[in-house]
């Protein structure tokens, strides 16, 4: 079960998934990111501080946007991951493909 909180701050869309992202709840994440893009945001921050678990399906959602975001010049930055969640990204090498930082301040700097 996942809940995704959404807030706007100075032209930046902040998505905060709360709980676990698995095969069934990854759809919620995909819809939330698609809505940000559809609403015209070019800076999307993902607050992972309340994310307890992410499956390969959840990781796949982030992967599916990499090319589109490059083409549309959209910056997505993930921050606040627990060590357990961060390890999941690292094992698959996603920390090399996605912008992942420790805190919101760093995320805002990268997003511009």
Backbone as a ProteinNet text record, in pm:
[ID]
protein_1_A
[PRIMARY]
XXXXXXXXXXXXXXXXXXXXXXXXXXXXXXXXXXXXXXXXXXXXXXXXXXXXXXXXXXXXXXXXXXXXXXXXXXXXXXXXXXXXXXXXXXXXXXXXXXXXXXXXXXXXXXXX
[TERTIARY]
84.7	0	87.8	54.6	133.3	40.6	87.1	19.5	124.6	87.2	183.6	133.8	205.7	171.9	236.3	167.1	218.2	207.9	318.2	320.8	398.8	364.7	439.8	512.1	639.6	721.2	804.1	772.9	851.7	877.4	773.3	787.2	842.8	859	908.7	795.3	776.9	676.1	746.9	697	757.6	659.7	705	625.1	686.5	602.3	652.7	576.8	632.9	568.2	582.2	471.6	470.4	431.5	521.2	491.9	580.8	519.4	594.5	548.5	645.2	612.1	644.1	538.2	555	485.6	468.3	410.9	273.9	189.6	55.3	53.4	138.2	134.8	226.1	309	397.3	315.2	194	104.9	74.1	56.1	29.2	146.6	267.3	388	394.7	369.8	372.8	271.5	151.2	47	85.1	146.1	185.9	293.8	393	499	440.6	355.2	292.6	211	144.2	65.1	156.1	270.1	365.9	409.6	443.3	487.3	372.1	253.4	135	98.9	128.5	100.2	209.8	310.2	411.8	532.9	548.9	665	790.5	901	1028.5	1126.9	1083.3	1165.5	1078.8	1115.9	1038.2	1131.6	1097.9	1174.7	1094.7	1161.9	1097.1	1152.9	1068.6	1107.5	1087.3	1198.3	1192.1	1205	1193.4	1216.5	1113.7	992.8	891.5	870.6	961.7	954.5	1022.9	945.8	997.5	1058.1	1005.9	1048.7	1015.1	1099.8	1068.3	1107.7	1015.8	1041.6	1099.5	1132.3	1184.4	1080.9	953	847.9	852.1	874.6	885.7	1008.3	1119.3	1242.2	1220.8	1145.4	1115.5	1040.6	956.6	884	983.9	1080.5	1181	1261.5	1296.7	1375	1299.2	1169.3	1089.6	1086	1122.2	1117.5	1252.6	1360.4	1494	1507.4	1474.4	1489.7	1395.8	1270	1172	1217.6	1268.9	1311.1	1433.1	1522	1637.1	1588.1	1496.2	1443.2	1368.8	1293.8	1211.3	1281.8	1407.4	1485.4	1414.8	1365.8	1301.1	1401.3	1416.4	1507.7	1426.3	1464.8	1403.6	1515.6	1495.2	1596.3	1528.8	1588.9	1538.2	1624.2	1561.4	1638.2	1573.6	1654.1	1603.5	1583.7	1655.1	1636.8	1697.7	1629.3	1688.3	1801.6	1888.2	2000.2	1949.7	1843.8	1786.6	1737	1664.2	1611.7	1726.4	1820.6	1935.7	2015.4	2029.9	2102.4	2035.1	1901.9	1827.7	1862.9	1869.9	1906.2	2051.4	2140.6	2282.6	2311	2245.3	2267.3	2242.2	2140.7	2105.6	2174.7	2258.6	2332	2249.2	2131.2	2044.2	2095.1	2181	2239.3	2329.2	2369.1	2449.3	2360.7	2235.6	2144.9	2048.4	2023.9	1929.2	2002.9	1945.8	2001.4	1949.9	2039.7	2002.8	2094.3	2034.2	2112	2056.6	2129.1	2092.8	1969.2	1963.3	1856.1	1793	1688.6	1609.8	1690.9	1779	1859.3	1946.4	2011.5	2093.6	2008.6	1890	1798.8	1758.6	1728.6	1688.9	1803.1	1925.8	2042.5	2058	2045.9	2061.2	1949.4	1826.7	1712.1	1723.6	1795.1	1814	1709.7
-119.3	0	123.8	217.5	339.8	460.6	564.8	694.1	790	873	967.9	1109	1179.8	1318.9	1405.2	1510.8	1598.5	1743.1	1816.5	1957.7	2035.2	2161.5	2246.8	2352.7	2373.9	2474.2	2549.1	2675.1	2760.2	2696.8	2648.3	2591	2449.9	2390	2253.3	2164.7	2048.8	1953.6	1852.1	1837	1742.4	1627.8	1506.8	1386.7	1310.5	1271.7	1201.1	1069.8	959.6	829.8	785.3	737.9	693	545.5	460.3	317.6	236.5	141.9	48.8	57.7	54.6	51	-89	-160.9	-294.6	-299.7	-418.1	-432.2	-365.8	-381.2	-324	-174	-125.6	16.8	100.7	36	112.3	193.3	148.8	220.7	359.8	367.1	496.6	592.2	540.5	621.6	670.8	581.1	616.5	726.8	713.2	813.6	949	947.6	1072.3	1144.7	1070	1131.3	1182.2	1102.5	1143.1	1270.4	1283.3	1404.1	1525.6	1510	1620.6	1668.5	1572.6	1605.6	1670.8	1612.3	1665.1	1805.6	1836	1969.7	2069.7	2024	2114.4	2136.9	2056.2	2073.5	2019.5	2095.1	2050.6	2017.6	2037.5	2002.1	1919.9	1792.9	1700.2	1641.5	1664.1	1607	1492.3	1382	1266.1	1252.1	1280.7	1271	1127.2	1055.6	912.2	885.7	988.7	971.5	879.7	869	780	655.1	632.4	513.7	398.3	294.4	183.2	72.2	58.8	-52.3	-16.8	-60	-44.2	-172.2	-223.8	-347.2	-310.6	-413.4	-390.1	-318.4	-341.6	-272.7	-122.2	-87.1	54.4	118.5	45	94.7	113.2	22.1	29	156	205	329.4	443.5	454.4	560.3	543.6	419.4	391.7	431	410	435.7	583.1	671.3	814.8	873.9	798.9	856	920.1	848	902	1019.5	1004.5	1112	1240.2	1226.8	1344.4	1410.2	1330.4	1387.8	1468.8	1410.9	1477.5	1606	1604.8	1720.7	1814.5	1783.7	1864.7	1878.3	1766.3	1761.6	1703.9	1769.9	1722.6	1649.7	1525.2	1450.8	1414.9	1449.6	1422.8	1351.1	1239.7	1164.3	1196.9	1208.9	1238.4	1174.4	1168.5	1122.5	972.4	893.2	747.8	686.5	586.2	506.1	424.4	371.5	291.9	169.9	108.5	-10.9	20	130	168.1	210.6	286.5	332	212.3	109.2	-11.3	-79	-77.2	-137.3	-66.5	66	143.5	115	105	84.4	-53.6	-155.5	-292.4	-301.1	-230.1	-233.9	-124.5	-45	59.6	181.5	192.2	305	436.6	428	550.2	618.9	543.4	601	668.5	627	676.7	783.4	784.3	879.2	975.8	1093.3	1189.6	1153.1	1104	1065.5	1138.5	1214.7	1292.1	1268.4	1320.6	1296.9	1374	1504.7	1586.9	1681.5	1747.9	1834.8	1953.6	2007.7	2123.2	2086.1	1969.7	1923.5	1897.7	1839.6	1809.2	1937.2	2042	2169.9	2228.9	2215.9	2268.9	2197.9	2065.2	1987.7	2018.2	2030	2058.3	2197.9	2286.7	2422.1	2513.3
0	0	0	-86.8	-96.7	-98.4	-36.3	-45.1	-99.1	-194.5	-249.4	-225	-140	-111.8	-219.3	-257.7	-363.3	-318.9	-330	-292.8	-398.6	-415.8	-506	-423.8	-456.3	-387.7	-490.5	-512.9	-603.3	-739.5	-803	-936.8	-940.9	-823.1	-813.5	-762.5	-824	-777.1	-687.9	-565.4	-471.1	-448.5	-480.3	-457.5	-341.2	-245.9	-128	-109.3	-162.2	-140.7	4.9	61.6	200.3	201.2	252.9	260.5	169	98.5	14	-130.8	-222.3	-364.8	-415.6	-453.7	-509.2	-645.3	-698.8	-833.2	-844.1	-744.2	-754.1	-726.9	-636.4	-603.9	-692.2	-774.2	-863.7	-964.3	-991.7	-1082.2	-1026.3	-893.9	-828.7	-849.4	-834.9	-854.9	-999	-1092.8	-1234.4	-1264.2	-1211.9	-1234.7	-1174.5	-1056.2	-990.2	-1070.9	-1119.5	-1200.5	-1332.5	-1395.2	-1521.7	-1502.8	-1388.9	-1360.2	-1347.6	-1280.9	-1268.8	-1406.5	-1492.7	-1628.4	-1705	-1692.4	-1761.2	-1716.1	-1590.7	-1536.8	-1573.2	-1647.3	-1698.3	-1609.3	-1505.8	-1418.5	-1485.2	-1473.9	-1529.3	-1417.8	-1293.7	-1177.9	-1084.3	-1068.5	-985.7	-880.4	-754.8	-644.8	-585.3	-557.2	-495.8	-354	-255.7	-114.3	-69.7	-51.9	-18.9	131	213.3	357.2	424.1	367.2	425.1	340	244.7	159.4	231.9	264.4	343.3	257.5	134.6	48.2	-95.3	-188	-330.3	-403.5	-483.9	-560.2	-696.7	-773.2	-907.9	-994.3	-968.1	-1044.8	-1016.1	-891.3	-854.8	-917.5	-915.3	-977.9	-1127.6	-1186.8	-1329.5	-1368.1	-1277.4	-1303.9	-1322.7	-1231.1	-1243.7	-1372.6	-1404.4	-1524.3	-1650.7	-1649.2	-1769.4	-1807.4	-1715.5	-1744.2	-1783.7	-1771	-1793.3	-1931.4	-2036.4	-2172.7	-2197.1	-2157.3	-2178.3	-2108.2	-1986.8	-1911.5	-1975.6	-2032.6	-2104.5	-2223.7	-2300.4	-2419.4	-2385.7	-2277.6	-2240.6	-2142	-2109.3	-2015.6	-1879.6	-1830.2	-1698.4	-1599.3	-1486.6	-1382	-1275.5	-1247.4	-1137.7	-1040.4	-913.8	-811.8	-695.4	-653	-539	-417.8	-301.9	-180.4	-57	49.4	178.8	191.5	111.6	116	241.5	293.9	400.8	338.8	422.7	372.9	295.3	346.6	283	141.1	125.9	-5	-97.2	-44.5	-123.9	-176	-94.3	-135.8	-254.8	-256.1	-366.9	-497.2	-493.3	-612.5	-652.7	-554.2	-581.4	-640.4	-587	-634.9	-785.3	-832.1	-974.3	-1055.4	-989.6	-1059.7	-1096	-1035.5	-1069.6	-1012.2	-911.1	-855.3	-959.4	-1063.8	-1172.5	-1277.6	-1285.9	-1389.8	-1340.1	-1210.7	-1152	-1059.2	-1040.9	-944.9	-806.3	-720.1	-584.3	-487.7	-396.9	-299.5	-159	-60.8	79.1	124.7	89.6	147.8	45.3	89.7	3.1	-49.3	33	-8.4	-128.6	-119.7	-233.3	-355.3	-332.9	-443.6	-516.1	-440.6	-501.8	-583	-533.9	-606.8	-740.3	-740.1	-863.5	-962	-909.9	-995.9	-1057.8	-987.7	-1039.8	-991.9
[MASK]
++++++++++++++++++++++++++++++++++++++++++++++++++++++++++++++++++++++++++++++++++++++++++++++++++++++++++++++++

